[in-house]
């Protein structure tokens, strides 16, 4: 390992020096059964080059050899990445994510619990035959669009660390994809999610795994009424509350027993559904949003944190308000780090690229924690892009610099509109090659 790549990784201060060590990479290679010989682009050198490539805005493979005046060719670097199994990158991401979450003792836990949030998003990739077969989702009348994939990410809400992400086809349900990430959860973790995860089946699975949850209730899925001794569901066509009232905890705060639905969700195996209990004891609470700029004026939550003394209503409401940090984390991944459009032309290459993005993201988060301790501010106030630029430059200076501190911002009351106009090009609806011999006027009329 030589050049500025190794130097930029070694110079990262504090715990980042041991974030991705050569011994750690070699251990993961041995665990995956990968054999290698000593060469210019071995496993350690290739992974460090991949990290540097993502740090520089996911630049092209031709630019990587210019980062340290290396003599290998672009094709040699691509072949070196293909030789590494996908499991190496994913295990590195998981191990580094768990290491960053250990810093939560410095930041602080939420009433003794680790807070984990889950959410999904999408990314696009090159239009190759392999990727089109796996990830094409648009109907035929939509033309020749790039393949798009869905992914579900699991974040530590306190530290902002990315524990893992699971890509899948756009046709797969998010509740099916998130099952692949449950092995990272520990008992007594609190899962915070939006209304897409508010189903009896998913909450029942979390309860069976000794996990807690705070999830928003959609108005269309289950009727919630704060009236004692009310009627409840007696048959599948009942339009009233699908729960049995148990006791009051306060105004718009009650404990109820959710009744197991009759129909099995299409994304859940029948054997798993039969193992779920017939009644699920949860806590329902509702609050109003008075701040300007928020679309929702009334929010209903469901949680398995039943103790009102240990978990007051105000604390649960504040915890769910922090869920929006996940949207900011996804924006950093997709917009700031440019993960919205990947470059690899194969499915395994896409998985390696996603894991490398997660490794670099966790490196930025760990520097933000150390920078926040030095500057005496919360970690989420440190500028993410300022730390990313510092890492991109190879961490210059003998110590951590004073990073930019972002003030606490609230949503604006202005409408969500775009001011900048995009170029008004015609969309591609047919293959490009037959159109090369057509006159311009005929081509425009066909499109």
N, C-alpha and C positions, 0 to 999 in steps of 0.2 A: 504494500500500500504506500503510495507516494503522491506528491503533488498537493495542490491546495485542498483537495477533497478530504484527505486524512487530516490535514491541519485544521480545517474548519470544523471537523467533528471533535477533534481532541481539545480544541480551545474552548469548548462550551463549558461554562463554569459550574461548580457545585455538583449536584447529582446528575446533571446532564452528561458529565464525562463518562459515567458508567451506564448511560441510557441504552446505547447500542454498542456493546463491546465486541471485539473479534471472538473472544471465547464464547460469548453468548450466541453469536451467529453460527459458529462451528458446532456448538452443542445442538442447536436446532437442526442443523444439517445431518448430524449423526442420528438424531431421533427420527427424522424423516427417511432414513436409509439412503441418503444422497452421498454418492462417492465423488471425489474430485481429486485432481492432481494440481501441483503447484504450477501456476501460470500467471501471466500478467493480469488476467481478469478472473481471479478466483471468486469464491462466494463472498468473502469479506469485502474485497475491492468492488465487486459488482453492486452489492447492496449499498455501500457508501456512495457510489456514483449515482445510483437510483435516488437516494435521498437528496443528493445535491441537485439532481435534475428537477425534482419536485420543488425544492427550495427556490429555484430560479424560475418559478412560474410554470412548471411542467414544460420546459423547453424541449426542443427537438433532440433526437439522438445525435444528429450531426453536430449540435452545439456542445454536447457533453464532452467530447474529446478536446474542445477548446478551453474548458474550465481549468485544466491543469497542464496544458501542452502535452497531452498524451499522444502516443504514436499508433495506437490501435485504430482500426477503421470503425465506421458506424455499424456495419454488419456484424463485426466481431462483438461489439457491445450488445447488440440485439440478441445474438446467439447465446451470449453469456447469461442474459436474463432468462432466456427460454430454458436453459439447463437447470435452473433452480426450481424445485417443487413449490407449488402454491402454498402448501402447509407451512413452509418456513416463514413466509411473510405473515400469514395469519397468526401463527403462534407468537411471532415477534410483536405484532400489534397487541395481542391479548396480554402478553407478559408486561409490555411497557405501559399499557393502560392500567393494569393492576398496580404497577409501581407508582404511577402518578396519583392514583386514588389513595395510596397510603399517606400522601401529603394532606389528606383531609383532617388529620389530627392537628395540623398547624392552622388550617382554615376554620375548623370546627364542624361538628356534626349537628344535625337537626334533632334535638331532643333524644340523642343517643342512637339515632338511626342514620344509615347511609341512604341518601336520596338518589334514586335512579330514574331517569326519564327516557322514554322511548318515542320515536317519531320517524316518519318516513319521508322520502323525497325521491327525485329522479335524476338521471344523468344520461347523456347521449354519447355515442361512440361512432367510429368509422363504419362505413357501409360496406362490409365484407360479407361474403357468402356465409361464413360460419356465424357471425354475429347477427345477420339478418334471420338465419334459421332459428336462433335461440331467443332473440329479443325483439323481433319485429312485432309490432302491435297495431299499427295503423291499418285500417281497411284498404281494399284495393283502390277504391275511388279517391283516396287521399293522395295518391301519387307516390313518388319515390322519396320517401322521407328517411332520415337516418334512424337506425335502431335506437330505441330508448329502453332503459332498464329502471326498475324500481329498486330501492334499497331501504332497509330499516336499520337505524342507528341506535345504539344504546349508550347514553351519556351518564356520567356521574355529575349530578346537578350542582354539587358543592364546589368541586374543583374544575368542572367543565371538561374532564378527561373523556375521551372516546374509548369505551370499553371494547366495542367491536361493531362491525356492520355486516349485514347479510344482503347481498344482491339477489335479485330474482326477476322473473318476467313480469311485465305489466299485468298479466292475467292472474297472477297469484295474489291471494288475499294477504293483507298486512298481518292479520292475526295468525296466519300460517307461517309467515316468514319469521315472526318474532319468536316462535317456538325454538328456533335454532340458536337463540341467544340466551335462553333461560339457564343454561349451565353456568353462566357467569354470575348469576344472582345468588346471594347468600340469605339464610333465614333472617327475618326481621328487617329486610330491606323494604323501603317504601317506593313503590312504582308510581310515578306521576305521569299521566297521559291525557290526551285530549278525548273528545267524544267518540272518535272512531274505535276506541278500545273498550267502550262501556257496553259490554255484553255479559250475560249471566255465565256463559261458558268460560270466558277469559278470566273474570273475577273469581269463578270457582276454581280454576286452575291455580291462580295465585294463592288462594286460601289453602288449597291442598298442599302447596309447597312452602307453607308457613311464611308467606310474604304479605305485606300490606300494600294498599293502593289508595290513591286519591285521583279520581277520574271524574270528568265532567259528564253530566247526564244530558243526552240530546232530547229535545222535546218530542221527537217522533217515535222513540224506541220504547219508552216506558213512562206511563203517567205517574207523576209524583204529587201527592196531596198531603198537606199538613193538617189533617183532621183526625182526631182520635176516634177509635171504635168505628171506623168507616168500613164500608163493604170492600171486599177484595175479589180477586179473580176466582171465579167458580167454574169457568169453561174457557176454551181457547178463543171464543169470539167476544169475550168480555172486554169492553172499552174503558173500564175504570182502572184504578191502581192495581198493579200486579205484585202486590206485597201485602203483608199482614203487619198492622201497627203493633208495636211492643211497648214503647214508653217515650215520654218527652224528655228532652235534654235542654230545651230553651226555645226561644222564638225561632221558628223555621229551622229547627234542629231536632231530629227524632231518630229513634232506632226502630228498624223494621226488619222483617224477614222476607227476602225476595223469594218468590215461588219459581221453581224450575219450569221453564217453558216445555211445551209438548213436542215441538218440532226440533230436530237435531240441526245445528248449523252446518252448512255445506262444507266449511273449511275444517271441521273437527271430526276425527274418527269416531265411529259409534261406540267403540269400546271405551274410549276416554269419556265420552258423554255419559255413559251408564255408571261410571264410577263417581260422578259428581253428586253431591248431596241434593236432596229434594228441597231443602230450605237453606238459604244463605243469609246470615245475620249481618247487616250492614247499617251504616249511619248515613242519613240523608240530611243535607243542609242547603240552605239557599241564602244568597246575599245579593244586594244591589250595588251596582257600579255607578258612582256619582261623578267620577272624573271625566272631563270632556275629552273627546277623541276616541273613545272606546265604542265599538259597535254594539256590544251586548250591554244591556242595562240590567239584566237579571240573570244570574248564573246559579245553576243547581249542581251540587257535587255529591258524589257517593264515595264513601271511604270505609275501610275496615278498622280504622282507629276509633274505637267505641268509647274510650275513657274520656269524659269531658274535662276532668281535672288535669290529666296529663297532656291532653290534646284539646285545648280550648278552640272554640269555633274561629276566633280571630287568627289563631296560629295556623289552622288548616287552610283558611282563606289566603293568608299570606304565602303559604307554601305553594298553593296552586298558582298564585300570581307569578311565582318565579319560574313556572313552566315555560314562559315565553323566552327564557334564556336559551332553550333548545333551538328555537327558530334562529336566534342569533348565531349559535354554533353551526347550524347548517349553512347559514349565509357565509360564514367565514370559510367553510370547506368549499362551497361551490363558487362563490364570487371572489373572495379574497385570494384563495389558493387555486382557483380555476379548475375545480374538479367537476364542473358541470359538463365539460366536453373532454373525454379521455382520448388517448392517442393509440393505444395498442389495438392490433388487428385480430386478436384471438381471444377466446373466452378466458383462458388461463392468464393471458397477459393483462386483461382487464381486472381480474381478481388481484394480481400482483400490484397493479397500479393503485387500486383502491386501498390496499393494505399499506402501501408506502405513503399515501396521502395521510392515512391515520397515524402513522408513526411520526411524521413531521408535525402534524397537528398536536399530538401529545407533547412533543418536544417544546413547542411554543407555549403550551399550557403550563408546563413545569417551570419555564423561565418566567412566566407571568406570576406564578406563585412566589418565587424567590424575589422578583422585583417588587411585588406588593409588600412583602415583609420589610424590605429595605426602605420603601417609601411610605410605609404606614397607611396603606389604603387597601380596600378589598381587592381580590385578584381580578374580578370582572371589570374593575375600573381601569386596569392597565390596557393600553391600546394593543389589540391583537396584531394589527398590521405593522406597528412600530417594532414589536418583538420579532416578527417574521423578517423584516428587512435587516435587523441586527444579525439574525442567524444567517441570512443570505450572504452577508458581507464577511462571514467567518468569525463573528464575535470579536471585533477589534477592541483593543483596550485591555488593561490588566484586571478590570473588574466589571461588574454589571453597571451599565449606564443608568441615568434617570430617564425612564420611559415616559411617554406621553400619558397623562391621566385624563380619561374621558369623564365628564360630569354625568350625573344621573339624569337621563333623559326620559321623558314621557311621550307617549304618542301624540301626534299633532291632530288637531280637530279638522284639518284640511282634507278634502277628498283625495282618494288614492288614484291619482292620474299621472300621466307621463307627459313631460313638457317637450323633450327632445324628439324630433321627428326622425324616423328611420328612412332608409332609402327605399323607394317604391319600385322594387323589382318584381318581375313576374315569377310565380312559383313554378318549380319543376314538377311536371305531371307525367312525363314520359322519359324513356332512356335518352341519354345525351347523344350517343353515337349516331342514331338515325337522323337526328336533327341537324347534324353538321352540314349535310348536303342540301338542306331546305333553304329557300329564300327567306330573308328576314321577315317580310310581311306575312308569308304563309306560316312561319314558325310562331309568330305572335298570335295569329288568329287561332291556331290549334291549341295554344296554351290558354 
